[in-house]
């Protein structure tokens, strides 16, 4: 049975509308306890876990129990990055955020290369509510000042992918939005059609441009025209 930790009392649960369910993958309960102590008791975050490995996290995803997976990447068994990759490969609709006690450039680069959407910041307080919201929305959760250096590291660590390979790295939602852009739809129209907010659309567009290595929507659309359409629409 999946261990469960609620950040607050049972009475709090009735007052929280659509909480973000964060499942911790860790060898110990330390991070889970820190989050419960640091987050607001009546806030919108519910903390699950910890579970020990990717298989338990994947079961929670299949059971619809988690909105965000938080993986401690610097595990004693060295399998943190492996778990991030396994979760992302099997459950692309669930975002994965990495956590590390050291969080140096090498660790952050490893987490991003494995498929994490960013790194949990060191503070354990109410500012994490916005961090989790951004991660669930599909944003890259890293200090802006670190991005150029990290992108350079990722590029030097592996061969430059082709345009087709970059398109294949997009999630289903990112493919939908890029396809809509190529059809000339505006942000408001895309948001209305997909049932999401315009800000969420803009966040996805930023992620698309980052993954494709382009700087404008026009360049992104040109790439889809050049290398072919992405996969079919999903509900």
Buried (B, 14 or more C-beta within 10 A) or exposed (E): EBBEBBBBEEEBEEEBEEBBBBBBBBBEBEBBBBBBEBBBEEBBBBBBBBBBBBEBBBEBBEEEBBBBBBBBBBBEEEBBBBBBBBBBEBBBEBBBBBBBEEBEEEBBBBBBBBBBBBBBBEEBEEEBBEBBBBBBBBBBBBEEEEEEEBBEBBEEEEEEBEBEEBBBEBBBBBBBBBBBBBEEBEBEBBBEBBEBEBEBBBBBBEBBBEBBBBEEBEEBBBBBEEBEEBEEEEE
